[in-house]
Amino acid sequence: MRIVSVTSVRDEGPFLLEWIAWHRLIGVTDFLIFSNDCRDGTGALLDALAGAGVVSHRPQLPAGGKSIQWQALKSAWADPLRKAADWMLISDVDEFPVVHCGAGRLADLISALPEGTDAVTLAWRLFGAGGRVEFTGQPVTQGFTRSAPGDMLHPVSATMFKSLFRPAAFQRPGVHRPGRRPGAPAALWVDGSGRALPGHIAGDDKRLSLIPLRDHRRLAEMHHYSLRSVESYIVKAERGLPNRSTKKIDLHYWVERNFNNQPNEAALRHADALARGMAELMALPGVAALHDAACAWHRESFARLIREPVYYRLWTGCLHAGGSAALSDPLALKVLRGFQALESGG
């Protein structure tokens, strides 16, 4: 069984080896990684990994009006690796699939799904900064072990998902979910507990929220470390998002993701295997030096950025906004109704 992982990166050098090692140990067989405008040596690091046969690296130059991530997805869909894959996962370097069944591998998840499943939702589990201020270089899955509750209704990002899917069953890729093939039989979508998705979610390619589902993470979910430390967040704010160039990474973004409400050590079951996998990658020619150089660039960038007023204010704001509250269900529903009214123009 071939499982291809697709991602688009910029200046992710300090986090790349952990992400690749994690996905390898859970069963990803092929990596298709696009890079653009990297200043920290990510491109060179990917070249070294590609030279060792670990990943396929596709450097990119922005073109046209589409975001760089959408351009990458279009190229990935036409790539022979996609065409040869049985399953496909499109995600970012701050996202880690966590399988709760069997030995914690993607094969265990796939075996637990109903026969004929075409796609499974991996619900985001938001992980906060956990009070960590400095970038230390420690693996993200070990350094950040507090998360939002699994049934949180607001912010809407807490109810979103990524998808593990059979590419042969769909017509086009998507950042969160693939697009249907017009006229073809409906794809069989299930949630992270293996239950068939309601029609209003499964049948709507634009639906990115799993509301009102509950108990939809028993087999698998997606740990989302979108903040990491305060220092790393400042570097991320300057870099921007791959798919939303107009969306600000500001204090509001921080507050809507800095949930440290409960201990969550589910990822630690793979800590020893992950350490071995990272060591194997570090031992490849040139990789350790390039990784260390990327970490040094990351630290230097933070030191440079907080000398600018806008990033200094963001830094101090994040330091004071130590953690976000999970709203009660009644209050969360009230807030959601307000969000829906704004979205509909009412």
C-alpha positions as CSV (number, residue, x, y, z in Angstrom):
1,M,0.0,0.0,0.0
2,R,1.4,3.4,-1.0
3,I,0.5,6.5,0.9
4,V,1.7,9.8,-0.4
5,S,2.1,12.9,1.8
6,V,2.0,16.3,0.1
7,T,3.0,19.6,1.7
8,S,4.2,23.1,0.7
9,V,6.9,24.7,2.9
10,R,8.7,28.0,3.4
11,D,11.3,28.4,6.1
12,E,10.3,25.3,8.0
13,G,13.9,23.9,8.4
14,P,13.9,23.5,12.2
15,F,10.7,21.4,12.1
16,L,11.1,19.4,8.9
17,L,13.0,16.4,10.2
18,E,10.6,15.6,13.0
19,W,7.6,15.9,10.6
20,I,9.1,13.6,8.0
21,A,10.3,11.1,10.7
22,W,6.8,11.1,12.2
23,H,5.1,10.4,8.9
24,R,7.5,7.7,8.0
25,L,7.0,5.8,11.2
26,I,3.2,5.9,10.9
27,G,3.4,4.5,7.4
28,V,3.7,7.2,4.7
29,T,5.7,5.7,1.8
30,D,6.2,8.8,-0.4
31,F,6.7,12.5,0.2
32,L,6.1,15.2,-2.3
33,I,7.3,18.4,-0.8
34,F,7.2,21.8,-2.5
35,S,9.3,24.7,-1.3
36,N,9.3,28.4,-2.2
37,D,11.4,31.4,-1.4
38,C,13.2,29.7,1.5
39,R,15.7,31.9,3.5
40,D,16.6,29.4,6.2
41,G,18.0,26.7,4.0
42,T,14.9,24.5,3.8
43,G,15.4,24.1,0.1
44,A,19.0,22.8,0.6
45,L,17.8,20.5,3.4
46,L,15.1,19.1,1.1
47,D,17.7,18.6,-1.6
48,A,19.9,16.6,0.7
49,L,16.9,14.4,1.8
50,A,15.9,14.0,-1.8
51,G,19.5,13.0,-2.7
52,A,19.2,10.2,-0.1
53,G,15.9,9.0,-1.5
54,V,13.8,10.1,1.5
55,V,11.6,12.7,-0.3
56,S,10.8,14.1,-3.7
57,H,11.5,17.9,-3.6
58,R,9.8,20.3,-6.0
59,P,11.2,23.9,-5.8
60,Q,8.5,26.4,-6.8
61,L,8.3,29.9,-8.2
62,P,5.0,31.8,-7.6
63,A,3.1,32.3,-10.8
64,G,-0.3,33.8,-11.6
65,G,-3.1,34.8,-9.1
66,K,-3.4,31.5,-7.2
67,S,-1.7,31.1,-3.8
68,I,1.6,29.2,-3.8
69,Q,0.0,26.4,-1.9
70,W,-2.8,26.0,-4.5
71,Q,-0.1,26.0,-7.3
72,A,1.7,23.2,-5.4
73,L,-1.5,21.1,-5.1
74,K,-2.2,21.5,-8.8
75,S,1.3,20.2,-9.6
76,A,1.0,17.4,-7.0
77,W,-2.2,16.2,-8.6
78,A,-0.5,15.7,-11.9
79,D,2.5,14.1,-10.4
80,P,3.3,10.3,-11.0
81,L,3.5,9.8,-7.2
82,R,-0.1,10.9,-6.8
83,K,-1.2,8.7,-9.6
84,A,0.6,5.7,-8.1
85,A,-0.7,6.3,-4.6
86,D,-3.5,4.2,-2.9
87,W,-4.0,7.0,-0.3
88,M,-3.1,10.6,-0.1
89,L,-2.7,13.1,2.7
90,I,-2.4,16.9,2.1
91,S,-1.2,18.7,5.3
92,D,1.2,21.2,6.7
93,V,4.4,20.8,8.7
94,D,2.6,21.8,11.9
95,E,0.1,19.0,11.5
96,F,0.7,15.4,12.8
97,P,-1.8,12.6,12.3
98,V,-2.3,10.6,15.5
99,V,-3.8,7.2,15.1
100,H,-5.4,5.8,18.3
101,C,-6.1,2.3,17.2
102,G,-3.8,-0.7,16.8
103,A,-0.1,0.2,16.8
104,G,-0.8,3.8,15.9
105,R,0.0,3.4,12.2
106,L,-2.1,4.6,9.2
107,A,-2.5,1.0,8.1
108,D,-4.2,0.3,11.5
109,L,-6.6,3.2,10.8
110,I,-7.3,2.1,7.3
111,S,-8.0,-1.5,8.4
112,A,-10.5,-0.2,11.0
113,L,-12.5,1.8,8.5
114,P,-15.7,0.4,6.9
115,E,-15.1,-1.5,3.6
116,G,-15.1,0.8,0.6
117,T,-14.2,4.0,2.5
118,D,-12.9,6.6,0.2
119,A,-12.0,9.3,2.7
120,V,-11.7,9.8,6.5
121,T,-11.7,13.1,8.3
122,L,-8.8,13.8,10.7
123,A,-10.3,16.4,13.0
124,W,-7.9,19.1,14.2
125,R,-6.9,19.1,17.8
126,L,-5.5,22.5,18.6
127,F,-2.4,22.5,20.8
128,G,-1.4,25.7,22.6
129,A,2.0,27.1,23.4
130,G,1.9,25.7,26.9
131,G,3.7,28.7,28.3
132,R,6.8,28.0,26.2
133,V,8.4,31.3,25.3
134,E,11.7,30.3,23.7
135,F,12.4,28.1,20.6
136,T,14.5,25.2,22.0
137,G,14.7,22.9,19.0
138,Q,13.0,20.1,21.0
139,P,10.6,18.0,19.0
140,V,7.2,19.7,18.8
141,T,5.3,16.5,19.7
142,Q,7.2,16.2,22.9
143,G,7.5,19.9,23.9
144,F,3.8,20.7,23.5
145,T,1.5,18.4,25.4
146,R,-1.5,20.4,26.3
147,S,-4.5,20.9,24.0
148,A,-8.0,22.0,23.5
149,P,-10.9,19.6,24.5
150,G,-11.9,17.3,21.7
151,D,-15.5,18.4,21.6
152,M,-14.9,22.2,21.6
153,L,-17.4,24.1,19.4
154,H,-15.6,27.4,19.1
155,P,-13.5,28.8,17.5
156,V,-14.6,27.3,14.2
157,S,-11.0,26.3,13.6
158,A,-11.4,23.7,16.4
159,T,-14.0,21.9,14.4
160,M,-12.1,21.8,11.1
161,F,-10.3,18.8,9.6
162,K,-7.8,17.4,7.1
163,S,-8.4,14.3,5.0
164,L,-6.8,11.0,4.3
165,F,-8.3,9.8,1.0
166,R,-8.1,7.6,-2.0
167,P,-7.1,10.0,-4.8
168,A,-8.7,7.7,-7.4
169,A,-12.1,8.5,-6.0
170,F,-11.8,12.3,-6.5
171,Q,-11.3,14.8,-9.3
172,R,-9.1,17.4,-7.7
173,P,-7.1,18.1,-4.5
174,G,-8.0,20.6,-1.8
175,V,-6.2,22.0,1.2
176,H,-8.7,20.4,3.6
177,R,-10.6,17.9,1.5
178,P,-10.6,16.6,-2.1
179,G,-13.2,17.6,-4.6
180,R,-15.9,15.3,-6.0
181,R,-15.9,14.0,-9.6
182,P,-19.2,15.2,-11.2
183,G,-21.5,12.4,-12.2
184,A,-19.5,9.7,-10.4
185,P,-21.0,7.7,-7.5
186,A,-20.8,9.6,-4.2
187,A,-17.6,8.9,-2.3
188,L,-17.9,7.2,1.0
189,W,-16.7,9.6,3.7
190,V,-16.3,8.6,7.4
191,D,-15.3,10.5,10.5
192,G,-12.3,9.8,12.7
193,S,-14.4,7.2,14.6
194,G,-15.2,5.3,11.4
195,R,-18.9,6.5,11.2
196,A,-20.4,7.6,7.9
197,L,-20.5,11.4,7.6
198,P,-23.9,13.1,7.4
199,G,-24.8,14.0,3.9
200,H,-24.6,17.8,4.5
201,I,-20.9,17.4,5.3
202,A,-19.9,14.5,3.0
203,G,-21.7,16.0,0.0
204,D,-20.5,19.6,0.3
205,D,-16.9,20.1,-1.0
206,K,-16.8,23.6,0.7
207,R,-17.8,22.3,4.1
208,L,-14.7,22.4,6.3
209,S,-16.3,22.1,9.7
210,L,-17.5,18.9,11.5
211,I,-20.1,20.7,13.6
212,P,-22.3,19.2,15.0
213,L,-20.4,15.9,15.3
214,R,-19.2,14.6,18.6
215,D,-17.1,11.6,19.6
216,H,-15.5,11.6,16.1
217,R,-11.8,11.1,17.1
218,R,-11.8,7.5,18.5
219,L,-9.7,6.1,15.7
220,A,-7.6,9.1,14.6
221,E,-7.3,12.9,14.6
222,M,-4.8,15.6,13.5
223,H,-2.7,17.2,16.1
224,H,-2.3,20.8,15.0
225,Y,0.7,22.7,16.5
226,S,-0.1,26.0,14.8
227,L,1.7,28.2,17.4
228,R,4.6,26.3,18.9
229,S,6.6,28.7,21.2
230,V,6.1,32.5,21.3
231,E,9.5,33.0,19.5
232,S,8.5,30.6,16.7
233,Y,5.1,32.3,16.4
234,I,6.8,35.7,15.8
235,V,8.8,34.1,13.0
236,K,5.7,32.6,11.6
237,A,3.8,35.9,11.7
238,E,6.5,37.5,9.5
239,R,6.5,34.5,7.1
240,G,2.7,34.4,6.6
241,L,0.3,31.5,5.7
242,P,0.8,29.4,2.6
243,N,-2.9,29.6,1.5
244,R,-4.2,32.8,3.1
245,S,-1.8,35.6,2.1
246,T,-4.3,38.2,3.3
247,K,-5.1,36.7,6.7
248,K,-3.1,38.2,9.5
249,I,-1.1,36.1,11.9
250,D,-1.7,38.5,14.8
251,L,-2.8,38.4,18.5
252,H,-6.3,37.3,17.5
253,Y,-4.9,34.3,15.7
254,W,-2.9,33.5,18.8
255,V,-5.8,33.7,21.1
256,E,-8.0,31.5,18.9
257,R,-5.4,28.7,19.0
258,N,-3.6,28.9,22.3
259,F,-5.6,26.2,24.1
260,N,-3.9,24.4,26.9
261,N,-7.0,23.2,28.7
262,Q,-6.0,19.6,29.2
263,P,-2.9,17.4,29.2
264,N,-2.6,15.4,25.9
265,E,0.3,13.0,25.6
266,A,-1.1,10.8,22.9
267,A,1.8,11.5,20.6
268,L,4.3,10.4,23.1
269,R,3.6,6.7,22.4
270,H,5.9,7.1,19.4
271,A,8.6,9.2,21.2
272,D,11.3,6.5,21.1
273,A,10.6,5.5,17.5
274,L,10.5,9.1,16.5
275,A,13.9,9.8,18.1
276,R,15.4,6.9,16.2
277,G,13.8,8.1,13.0
278,M,15.2,11.6,13.4
279,A,18.6,10.2,14.2
280,E,18.6,8.3,11.0
281,L,17.8,11.4,9.0
282,M,20.4,13.4,10.9
283,A,23.0,10.9,9.9
284,L,22.5,11.4,6.2
285,P,25.2,13.4,4.4
286,G,24.9,17.1,5.1
287,V,21.5,16.9,6.9
288,A,22.6,17.7,10.4
289,A,24.5,20.8,9.4
290,L,21.6,22.1,7.3
291,H,19.2,21.4,10.2
292,D,21.4,23.3,12.7
293,A,21.8,26.2,10.3
294,A,18.0,26.4,9.9
295,C,17.7,26.5,13.7
296,A,20.3,29.3,13.9
297,W,18.4,31.3,11.3
298,H,15.2,30.8,13.2
299,R,16.7,32.3,16.4
300,E,18.4,35.1,14.5
301,S,15.1,36.0,12.8
302,F,13.3,36.3,16.1
303,A,16.0,38.5,17.5
304,R,15.8,40.8,14.4
305,L,12.0,40.9,14.3
306,I,11.4,42.1,17.9
307,R,13.4,45.2,17.1
308,E,10.5,46.2,14.9
309,P,7.6,47.8,16.7
310,V,4.8,45.7,15.2
311,Y,6.5,42.4,16.1
312,Y,7.6,43.7,19.5
313,R,4.0,44.5,20.3
314,L,2.9,41.1,19.1
315,W,5.6,39.4,21.2
316,T,4.6,41.1,24.4
317,G,0.9,40.5,23.6
318,C,1.5,36.8,23.3
319,L,3.5,36.8,26.5
320,H,0.6,38.3,28.4
321,A,-2.1,36.2,26.6
322,G,-0.9,33.0,28.4
323,G,-3.8,30.7,27.6
324,S,-7.3,30.8,26.1
325,A,-10.5,29.6,27.7
326,A,-12.7,26.9,26.2
327,L,-16.3,28.3,26.1
328,S,-19.2,26.4,27.6
329,D,-21.5,24.8,25.0
330,P,-24.3,27.4,25.4
331,L,-21.9,30.3,25.0
332,A,-20.1,28.6,22.2
333,L,-23.4,28.1,20.3
334,K,-24.3,31.7,20.9
335,V,-21.0,32.8,19.4
336,L,-21.4,30.4,16.5
337,R,-24.8,31.9,15.6
338,G,-23.2,35.3,15.5
339,F,-20.5,34.0,13.2
340,Q,-23.1,32.4,10.9
341,A,-25.0,35.6,10.8
342,L,-21.9,37.5,9.7
343,E,-21.0,34.9,7.1
344,S,-24.5,35.1,5.6
345,G,-24.6,38.9,5.6
346,G,-27.5,38.9,8.1
